[in-house]
């Protein structure tokens, strides 16, 4: 996951300035070695019944993100960057407690504990560089 070298928002989206959604081959090219982890995550989400087809861009200045969703509920946001990708999601209190009690890596539990709290829950952003 993240190397800690740059904050997740310091790494720009690979498709800033684009008005049309990126094609699969373009995403893979931008992701580089991280394309393997992207594909594994998307494949796993799809096997869980989560649709991974909706690309959204709030503005060309922010780029594009894949929004895996279960019915109408967005589960997380996947933003392709050059050589990596950003994963963003919100956890409710029960999910935060479950994460703390789990066998997740300590670095991830720490990241969740330090994440900003919003009315909707705890907002977590991770950077994935390679599988």
Buried (B, 14 or more C-beta within 10 A) or exposed (E): BBEEEEEBEEBEBBBBEBEEBBEEEBBBBBBBEBBBBBBEBBEEBEEEEBEBEEBEBEEEEBBBBBBBBEEEEBBBBBBBBBBBBBBBBBBEEEBBEEBEEEEBEEEBBEBBEEBEEEEEBBEBBBBBBEE
